[in-house]
Every structure is written in structure tokens, then in C-alpha cells.
């Protein structure tokens, strides 16, 4: 007997009616439509650029990065590059297909995540339309993860884990995939720490349902042990947990701050919470407490950090799907196959027209003219003090000129960040800090407190100015 999810696959009905039935339209709307729409998303380089450089370095040397060579502040220091696997993938795609390929990869990973979310909702007992609507609602919460970076692979892994858990009763053999998912996850993104959480919550589900928990315990132990199969061993756990508890990261990185109800993403998050609470309150019978535990386990991190909203977006649809359980399965042949076919053709044409190869990718945080000016004014080896949000780009564009700091907040000591903020603010000792670090180029942004001081300092010369920044070179 086929599972409920397998009956949704296009072509699983009878002939043309099955292929062009309403189920196919709902699946396409839930999975393909958001993925195609993501073609229009711009590419941020705050993190991506250093990931590309690191991945390219590993492709060239056929080995994992062990020490930092990007910043002169931490040059030669150990770098636990837990996301090395994702960086190799990103660099490999970029080497073959450039930014267009990376934009397509983002859409593909989003489609995969949404498809797995849809299948999970179906395994949990909902009809096709309800599963599609829940998937779309969850997809709106994935906005924090739309950037091209390792987190998008973590989302695919979490969605896969949720699907395996949802189908464990009908397909227990699928649980054997968990250790392999665990290995891939632990070598691509720090969110692999969610894997024991998901399996632990599933064990509580089975205890509540009076099912055997032995298979999940065995799989959980094997999957957790499999996370140690990485170049750094158990140290990846320390790295991931340190990131979660680092107060400096929460202070400096916006996405680690709590969601603001006045922002678009914060509004979507709190709206999802209110809708979920309203549904649970209107149910004729209370939701089982394990369901509430699932929601609470992923809601609390989302309250604490914008970054965690994406995980809430993956888990929420699957959890609610287990409660909805629509009574009537829509007829896959309902509606006009001609209209459905026209819709699918129009969507395919939109995918071609909006594809990255027809729409040049728009890059964000991309001070190209400024980096060109620095390259023209300085020799290789020059130490650069640049805005932290531009550090990644300069590492990528000018790999032979080390920067002060970049997006890897956790890599640098607190003293380095104190020096950075002192220079930006134009504190009295700004010049002494640059002297001590032997900085020869200072790239500033408008509004920095140091700008009027360095403009009057005879030791520095302004060599380039745009509306976005200024380049000062030591005389």
C-alpha cells in the first residue's frame, strides 16, 4: 500500500487527469512557486564572500582549513571551520557557474526544503491542499535563511529529519538514514545540534502513544555518534554551543537579536504564533502535551533570535498537520486539466524568464569601486582596516591583503573588537591602535566618528571617496 504522501506525486492518478489534476497544482504552488520567486532575491556578500574564498582554498589544496589566513589579527591561529563542507559546495558551484549558479542553488535548496515540509505534512495525515497551505505558511518564516550561506543546507537537513520522523511508523526502515544525515549536517552547518532534539521529541511522542522507543533510541545514539565524523571531532559540539551562548555575537549580529514585532519578519513570526495559538484554542479537545512540547522547543529559540525563526518555520507546519487531519481527501481530477496545464506552463515560462541566467544577479554589500581603489593604491601584503560588514568582500576580492576583522565574530578576541569600535568611533587612541596593528589603509563609511580626525591627520592621505565610503592611505 502506498503512503498518503506518495499518492500526491504528479502522475499517480489516472493519465492526463492525474498529471494535470488539482493536486499537481497545489504541490507546484507550495514548492515551485516560492523557489521561482526566490530568483528575484538579491545576493548578500557579508558572509558569502569569505565562504567562497575558504571553499576555493580547500578545493585547491584538497584539504580542510585549519588556521586563519584571512585576518592579520588572528593570522596563524586555529580556525575551527565547522562549515567547511558547505563552503566547498558553494565554491564548487561558483567555480562552474558563478553567482548565477549560486542563485539557482539557493532556489533548489529552498524547493527541496519545501518539498520535504509538504511530504511531512502529508505523512502526518493532512490532505494535499492543507499540506500545501501549511507549507506555504512555513515557507514565509524561512525568510532569514534566504541568504546564500551554509544555513540553507541546515534547513534541508532539518526538513529531512522531520520527514523521517513523520514517516517512521509506515516506513521504519527510513530511520536508518539518520546517521548519514547526521554526518552531512555536522560538516555543513552548526544547526546539527538540533538533531538530538528532534529525535528526543519523537521518543517522547512514542512514549505518549505507547509505541516502542527502542528503534529511536538506537538511531538517536548512532546519529549523535555520527556527528563526530568530521575533521574536528567532538570540538564541533563546543563550537556550535559556544556560538549559541556568545554574548558578543548577540550584541553585534542583528539576526541573533530577538525579533522586533515592528519589522516585516517579526510581524510574520508573531502572526504565525497568534494564528497557531488561535487554532489550538478553538479545538474541541486540547492538543496532546507532546505537541505543545514540540512547539515550545522551537518557539523559545525563535523568541530569542531572529535566526531561529527559520527552524520554527520548518517545525510548525508538521506539528499542526498532525492535529488538522482533514477528513475529506480532495479529488485529484477536480477542475479543468486545460486550465491547470496552462498554469503550469505559465509557471515554467516564468522560471525561464526569471532564471539567474536571464536576470543578472544583484549583489549586496558589494563595495567594488572601493576595493578597486585599494588595489590600485597599495601593494600586496598591505594591512587593511575596513568595515566589519565589508571584511568578507575584501578577503574575496583582495586575498593578498589581510583585513582587521570580518564576519567571523567568534574568531576574534574581545580586545580586538574593543579596538575596532574605538577606531570606528574616533576615540582618542584611534591612531595609536592603527599604529600598533601596523595598518596602512583605513576604509571608512559615512558617519564614522573617526572620519573628521583622520581627514585632519597629516599621517593619512585621502585617495578615494564615494557616497558609500572613503579610502585613506598612510603617507
Buried (B, 14 or more C-beta within 10 A) or exposed (E): EEBBBEBBBBEBBEEBBBBBBBBBBBBBBBBBBBBBBBBEBBBBBBBBBBBBBBBBBBBEEEEBBEEBBBBBBBEEEEBBBBBBBBBBBBBBBBEEBEBBBBBBBBBBBBBBBBBBBBBBBBBBBBBBBBBBBBBBBBBBBBBBBBBBBBBBBBBBBBBBBBBBBBBBEBBEEBBEBBBEBBBBBBBBBBBBBBBBBBBBBBBBBBEEEEBEBEBBBEBBEBBBEBBBEBBBEEBBBEBBEEBBEBEBBBEBBEBBBEBBEEEEBBEBBBBBBEEBEEEBEEEEEEBBEBBBBBBEBBBEBBBBBBBBBBBBBBBBBBBBBBBBEBEEEBEBBEBEBEEBBEBBEEBEEBBEEBBBEEEEBEBEBBBEEBBEBBBEBBEEEBBBBBBBBBBBBBBBBBBEBBBBBBBBBEBBEEEBBEBBEBBBEBBEEBBEBBEEBEBBBBBBBEEBBBBEBBEEBEEBEBBBBEEEBBBBBBE
